[in-house]
Amino acid sequence: MRKLFFQIRRCNWAPLEWRHSQAALVQKCNGKVGPASYRQIHLLDPVGKCYYRGLWDRAPFHGEAGHFSTAYLPYRRREQSMAQQRIVLHRLTAAKLSHGLLIYDIRNAFPSVSHDTLDQAIDDSFEQEVHMLMIQRYRNSTTTANAADGPCTYIIGSGNLQGDSIAALQFAEVYTPCLYNYLNLKHIQPWGRKLLLRDWLTGDLVDAGFTNYADDIADIIFAEDCETLCERRVWANSILEEAIAPAGLSTSTDKTTFLPHMCGRGSKTAMATFFQNQPPFNKTVKFSAAYLGAQVSIVGTNTLEVRNRIAAAERAWFAASRVWRMLGVSLKFRLQLFASLVMTTLLTGLEALVLAPHELHRLETCRMTKVRRLLGYFSVFSVVAADDTVTNHYKPYFFAS
């Protein structure tokens, strides 16, 4: 293996097998047909993936990570973006300030990045002797997909290899400067600077209303009335398109969602105007929307999110219903399976929410109902007192063996 690595650096050329991938087509479940309904994941040689990840980690310089980004970065989690947006929206609602939440999705983000922008990111990060090796990874890549009439091999003309060990990091190198360009254009406007805060740890100016996870963007805009909010929404859409266009990217208009919240006198009439003045075939103004897997509501409550979590936990429970009834399966295994399937669906990410007592009660009721059904006769044990009275007790599931 060491001789192979020496030969790669001596010739400045990686093996062809490292740049060829087998396409795995994953259903997007987006209601579309044909290629638009699949996400292509590249299955690459594992040795090549490790080699290129090592080259990436040894680069002398990488672009600055955005203060708004929480994906593919150490010590940052998806729940951070969720909690930040919820906190800001709650405080704006409590202060009775009219605002709107814009949620964007980039159309085919990883496969659409232009090779020229990827080349520029490589030039800025790597020395000349490694430059050619890094460019080969996507410039000379080929992939084989299984078609109806047999396998088909083709050359990739744009984007990087989604599924590679460095694909997400390469995308962030190109995408983050585009988002900074968007913020710079936004902060020129007086209303665009209302959520600029000073980070107490780094001393940097940060926009508290702007978050980014992978290619998903959420941004908060301000306005005093309905017409102004509509104008600023259109303006924000246009400057975001302008900022990401040089990288070969564009927003997915059918997935762009707007959640308005008007306060003060005439707010109900203004809210009705938003929902009435939108085309019936593309309703992007909504009362609630999914952001990073969680439901964000205009009124700021978590009722819909709790309802969706309970429904997802019910689906996970019934998906493994055969295991719960198997007599030969040990109780310990069933509890481990329950914790990994049902409990994670029900409770993952709850630290990003501030739940009311009745919402916590609904979650706890769902959990304990499933636990009692799971334990069955193991869940009850009897205690005989000195006066021969019998008391039945429920055995907590985390003490079961």
DOPA-12831 format. One line per 10 residues: number of its first residue (from 1); their letters; for each residue x, y, z of C-alpha. Coordinates in steps of 0.05 Angstrom, whole numbers, always signed. Layout:
BEGIN
NUM> a> X:Y:Z | ...
//
This chain:
BEGIN
1> mrklffqirr> +0:+0:+0 | +57:+47:+15 | +88:+34:-53 | +21:+51:-85 | +18:+117:-48 | +89:+135:-68 | +73:+119:-141 | +10:+163:-138 | +50:+223:-114 | +107:+209:-162
11> cnwaplewrh> +62:+206:-223 | +11:+256:-195 | -44:+210:-219 | -93:+168:-179 | -118:+99:-200 | -177:+99:-248 | -217:+54:-202 | -216:+109:-149 | -252:+157:-196 | -305:+107:-219
21> sqaalvqkcn> -368:+96:-180 | -429:+52:-180 | -492:+94:-178 | -542:+76:-124 | -610:+108:-138 | -649:+126:-75 | -722:+145:-79 | -737:+217:-59 | -812:+203:-50 | -827:+272:-79
31> gkvgpasyrq> -885:+251:-123 | -844:+258:-187 | -828:+205:-240 | -765:+189:-278 | -695:+214:-259 | -725:+272:-218 | -753:+221:-168 | -684:+193:-150 | -624:+216:-111 | -559:+188:-139
41> ihlldpvgkc> -508:+164:-88 | -439:+145:-112 | -409:+80:-85 | -334:+90:-89 | -272:+50:-73 | -262:+54:+3 | -186:+60:-2 | -193:+119:-49 | -243:+152:-3 | -195:+147:+56
51> yyrglwdrap> -137:+172:+14 | -173:+234:-9 | -200:+248:+60 | -128:+246:+85 | -106:+295:+31 | -164:+341:+49 | -147:+340:+124 | -74:+357:+109 | -91:+419:+68 | -55:+481:+93
61> fhgeaghfst> -117:+524:+88 | -193:+516:+83 | -247:+568:+75 | -278:+599:+137 | -338:+562:+165 | -399:+606:+170 | -425:+626:+238 | -493:+605:+210 | -474:+535:+188 | -486:+474:+231
71> aylpyrrreq> -474:+416:+183 | -409:+377:+173 | -375:+417:+228 | -349:+392:+295 | -388:+411:+358 | -447:+435:+317 | -513:+399:+310 | -577:+404:+270 | -616:+420:+333 | -575:+484:+341
81> smaqqrivlh> -607:+514:+279 | -676:+490:+300 | -669:+520:+370 | -641:+585:+344 | -699:+597:+296 | -751:+579:+348 | -721:+625:+400 | -717:+685:+353 | -788:+673:+327 | -814:+668:+398
91> rltaaklshg> -781:+733:+420 | -805:+770:+358 | -876:+746:+371 | -872:+766:+444 | -847:+835:+424 | -905:+841:+374 | -860:+854:+314 | -886:+833:+246 | -839:+785:+211 | -835:+727:+163
101> lliydirnaf> -794:+663:+160 | -766:+642:+93 | -745:+569:+84 | -704:+553:+22 | -681:+489:-10 | -628:+486:-64 | -647:+446:-126 | -601:+385:-133 | -547:+419:-94 | -490:+370:-95
111> psvshdtldq> -496:+348:-169 | -505:+420:-193 | -442:+455:-167 | -401:+478:-227 | -332:+448:-235 | -301:+517:-245 | -321:+539:-175 | -296:+473:-146 | -229:+486:-182 | -225:+555:-151
121> aiddsfeqev> -237:+526:-81 | -182:+474:-93 | -134:+529:-117 | -146:+569:-53 | -136:+510:-6 | -82:+464:-35 | -11:+469:-58 | +7:+459:-131 | +33:+388:-124 | -33:+364:-95
131> hmlmiqryrn> -77:+408:-139 | -80:+359:-198 | -97:+299:-153 | -156:+336:-121 | -184:+360:-188 | -181:+290:-217 | -231:+268:-164 | -289:+301:-199 | -262:+325:-267 | -245:+255:-291
141> stttanaadg> -299:+217:-254 | -345:+166:-286 | -404:+128:-259 | -444:+67:-279 | -519:+65:-270 | -564:+5:-282 | -615:+23:-336 | -673:-18:-364 | -631:-42:-422 | -568:-56:-381
151> pctyiigsgn> -513:-18:-346 | -495:+51:-373 | -429:+87:-359 | -424:+162:-368 | -379:+221:-350 | -402:+270:-296 | -404:+341:-323 | -420:+380:-259 | -421:+372:-184 | -380:+328:-139
161> lqgdsiaalq> -390:+255:-120 | -446:+253:-70 | -428:+196:-25 | -353:+212:-25 | -318:+225:+41 | -302:+297:+21 | -364:+314:-20 | -399:+353:+35 | -335:+391:+53 | -323:+410:-19
171> faevytpcly> -395:+434:-26 | -388:+477:+37 | -324:+508:+9 | -364:+534:-50 | -432:+546:-17 | -410:+585:+45 | -380:+645:+6 | -445:+649:-34 | -485:+655:+31 | -438:+709:+56
181> nylnlkhiqp> -451:+747:-8 | -526:+742:+5 | -518:+767:+76 | -475:+826:+54 | -529:+847:+5 | -582:+838:+57 | -545:+878:+111 | -541:+938:+64 | -615:+948:+79 | -632:+980:+147
191> wgrklllrdw> -685:+927:+161 | -635:+872:+144 | -590:+893:+202 | -642:+888:+258 | -619:+819:+280 | -544:+832:+277 | -514:+814:+344 | -444:+813:+373 | -421:+743:+390 | -397:+745:+462
201> ltgdlvdagf> -345:+691:+450 | -313:+712:+385 | -333:+785:+381 | -359:+776:+310 | -423:+805:+282 | -473:+749:+269 | -542:+748:+240 | -587:+714:+291 | -643:+704:+241 | -603:+666:+188
211> tnyaddiadi> -586:+592:+194 | -559:+541:+145 | -556:+465:+149 | -524:+432:+88 | -564:+465:+31 | -625:+483:+73 | -631:+557:+90 | -678:+594:+138 | -680:+670:+142 | -724:+720:+180
221> ifaedcetlc> -745:+785:+148 | -780:+845:+179 | -836:+892:+155 | -888:+938:+184 | -945:+920:+137 | -967:+865:+90 | -946:+899:+25 | -876:+915:+50 | -867:+844:+74 | -887:+817:+6
231> errvwansil> -838:+863:-29 | -780:+844:+17 | -796:+771:+8 | -790:+778:-68 | -727:+819:-59 | -695:+766:-13 | -712:+712:-63 | -679:+750:-120 | -614:+767:-83 | -606:+695:-60
241> eeaiapagls> -613:+671:-131 | -562:+724:-152 | -513:+702:-97 | -514:+627:-112 | -519:+631:-188 | -443:+637:-199 | -435:+569:-167 | -485:+537:-215 | -539:+532:-161 | -611:+555:-158
251> tstdkttflp> -668:+551:-108 | -724:+501:-114 | -785:+546:-122 | -835:+491:-106 | -801:+478:-39 | -790:+551:-18 | -837:+564:+40 | -858:+629:+72 | -889:+634:+142 | -915:+705:+155
261> hmcgrgskta> -934:+731:+224 | -967:+799:+227 | -978:+835:+293 | -1017:+896:+314 | -1082:+926:+288 | -1107:+894:+224 | -1062:+833:+231 | -1118:+783:+216 | -1136:+819:+152 | -1063:+821:+131
271> matffqnqpp> -1054:+747:+145 | -1116:+731:+104 | -1086:+772:+46 | -1024:+729:+46 | -1062:+664:+39 | -1113:+690:-12 | -1063:+722:-60 | -1025:+659:-79 | -1034:+612:-138 | -1073:+548:-121
281> fnktvkfsaa> -1022:+503:-156 | -962:+529:-117 | -981:+549:-47 | -916:+571:-14 | -948:+612:+42 | -966:+565:+99 | -987:+564:+172 | -932:+513:+188 | -875:+481:+151 | -822:+428:+162
291> ylgaqvsivg> -752:+455:+177 | -697:+404:+188 | -748:+350:+204 | -787:+391:+255 | -852:+429:+246 | -847:+505:+254 | -914:+540:+265 | -935:+612:+255 | -965:+616:+325 | -902:+585:+356
301> tntlevrnri> -934:+525:+390 | -907:+454:+387 | -974:+419:+383 | -965:+398:+310 | -894:+375:+323 | -915:+332:+382 | -972:+302:+342 | -925:+284:+285 | -875:+253:+333 | -928:+209:+365
311> aaaerawfaa> -953:+188:+296 | -882:+170:+274 | -871:+131:+338 | -935:+92:+325 | -911:+75:+255 | -844:+52:+282 | -880:+10:+335 | -925:-26:+286 | -868:-37:+237 | -836:-83:+288
321> srvwrmlgvs> -901:-111:+316 | -881:-182:+297 | -819:-178:+341 | -859:-154:+402 | -902:-217:+399 | -846:-268:+388 | -840:-314:+448 | -769:-335:+432 | -742:-263:+434 | -713:-242:+500
331> lkfrlqlfas> -741:-183:+538 | -673:-149:+538 | -669:-151:+462 | -740:-125:+455 | -725:-67:+501 | -662:-50:+462 | -701:-52:+397 | -755:-9:+427 | -704:+43:+450 | -671:+46:+382
341> lvmttlltgl> -734:+47:+339 | -790:+79:+379 | -755:+121:+431 | -708:+155:+382 | -766:+173:+336 | -806:+201:+395 | -752:+239:+432 | -693:+256:+386 | -683:+331:+382 | -731:+350:+437
351> ealvlaphel> -676:+393:+469 | -690:+443:+413 | -762:+452:+437 | -794:+485:+497 | -854:+441:+512 | -915:+458:+552 | -936:+411:+609 | -994:+381:+569 | -947:+367:+510 | -897:+332:+556
361> hrletcrmtk> -956:+292:+584 | -976:+269:+514 | -905:+245:+499 | -899:+209:+565 | -967:+176:+556 | -946:+150:+488 | -881:+123:+516 | -909:+88:+577 | -968:+58:+538 | -918:+24:+492
371> vrrllgyfsv> -873:+3:+550 | -931:-31:+587 | -953:-67:+524 | -881:-88:+511 | -868:-116:+580 | -933:-153:+585 | -935:-199:+645 | -863:-178:+662 | -888:-108:+678 | -926:-128:+741
381> fsvvaaddtv> -899:-161:+804 | -934:-174:+870 | -909:-159:+940 | -938:-198:+999 | -936:-159:+1064 | -931:-188:+1135 | -1007:-186:+1143 | -1015:-228:+1079 | -1040:-169:+1038 | -1018:-171:+965
391> tnhykpyffa> -997:-107:+929 | -985:-105:+854 | -929:-61:+828 | -908:-40:+758 | -836:-56:+743 | -801:+3:+708 | -777:-17:+638 | -706:+6:+651 | -699:-45:+707 | -722:-103:+665
401> s> -671:-157:+651
//
